[in-house]
Amino acid sequence: MEIIEFNEDIAGLQKLVIKMKEITAENVEDLTDGLKVLQKSRTYLTKKGKNLREESNEYSKMVIAKEKELLEIIRPEEERLQGIKLGIERNTRKAWLEDRKQKLISLDDGIEIDDDSLLDMDEKTFDLYGLKRQEDKEQKDWLSKNGFIDDGTFVVKTEGQKVSLYKLVNTYTK
């Protein structure tokens, strides 16, 4: 994309710069006049740029409004088809439901989850959920095996008269 609105100014500005290079410190009047000419040129270019940007911004707003209008035409149908697709995926997951439930029961972590929540999980989400529960179970088993008492936030270990308190750090991130 090329900005052609300034093309006519380029040659004139280049000539102006060449002319200004002739000005030296010896002629203060030429120096003052030259600065005024350059300042007027800068002001002209800045105003022209600002006007062009305003036109561009207005056009951009019109494009966005048109885009939203056109998207609104297809939105309801896209949502309808997404609903159908989600229904099909949910029905497909029903075939996996018993297998998923058995995998979670085999963890023996005492956590129950309803069928709808399992059906809402795609394969990746279920795998991450299962791994998190497995990690939590392994951590709880390790703590218990090593004499720690877990209250969910801190673990306590007692050795004779000595009591140690540790803050649990959850490393799981979604």
QUIMO-V445354 format. One line per field, one symbol per residue. ss: DSSP state (h for helix, s for strand, l for the rest). burial: 1 if it has 16 or more other ideal C-beta (glycine too) atoms within 10 Angstrom, else 0. A space follows every 50 residues. Layout:
ss: ???
burial: ???
This chain:
ss: llllllhhhhhhhhhhhhhhlllllllhhhhhhhhhhhhhhhhhhhhhhh hhhhhhhhhhhhhhhhhhhhhhhhhhhhhhhhhhhhhhhhhhhhhhhhhh hhhhhhllllllllhhhhhhllhhhhhhhhhhhhhhhhhhhhhhhllsss lllssssssllsssssslllllll
burial: 00000000000000000001001000000000010000001000000000 00000000000000000000000000000000000000000010000001 00010000000000000110100001001100100000110010000100 000010000000000000000000
